[in-house]
């Protein structure tokens, strides 16, 4: 799962990924090719960008909603996997190619992309705060038990 720094880097660089060709170019080292359902072409069409790590060569992230998926199987359908896990993704909901968007439509999509990013960061921060609160609670309990 991506860290806050990784999400921020992705958010800042993925604004170029409205273009299908840009997304497809990220799949140079994608492990699935012919005779698969999750080819680079289908992955890019579904909005994914390939963002592998040392331990996970098949990580893909939606440039728009920042949904990160790994553990792809050859029969997985990128569009349906994306839709199941992020049904409100603005990229999936738009009905036209980015080259056909008006300036207003593009800025509204970017606004939605920013809101999605902020929501993901807030959720991660809440989890971090809860983990820290649990850690402090355990320290306090152990201190009380000693008395």
Phi, psi and omega in degrees: 000139185291143175281172178299319178297319178294317178299318181296315179299316179297313181303316184290330182262339185282358177297341178277352189271010171298332182280124180306314183300322178296317179294315182299324181296339179285348185266026181304317182258022181296132185286346183252127182234238182297161178057027177232157175275334184257058178287163177306321181297314180289325178297312180295320179298327180279001177097004184275152174238137179280124180223070184290157172241176180301319183267345185228092184285350185246030178281132175229144183230136174289130181294338186266302185265355179064020173296129180248126179233144178219176180072036180295144174248152183306329182273355181295137177262114185303318181296316181286324176298317179297312181297323179295320187266342179214066187296341180260015179300125181300328178295316180292329184278340181290148186252011179211162179294150183299333180290344180262358181288143171283166178301317180298315179297318179299313181294327175293321176296317179297323176298317178294322179296319177295317178299319179297315179300311181299318178298319179295318180295315180300315179299318178296318179295321178297316178299315178300316180295319179295319178298318179293321178297318177297319180297316180294320178300317178297321177297315180296319178299316180293327177292319179292325180293331181286336183280000000 
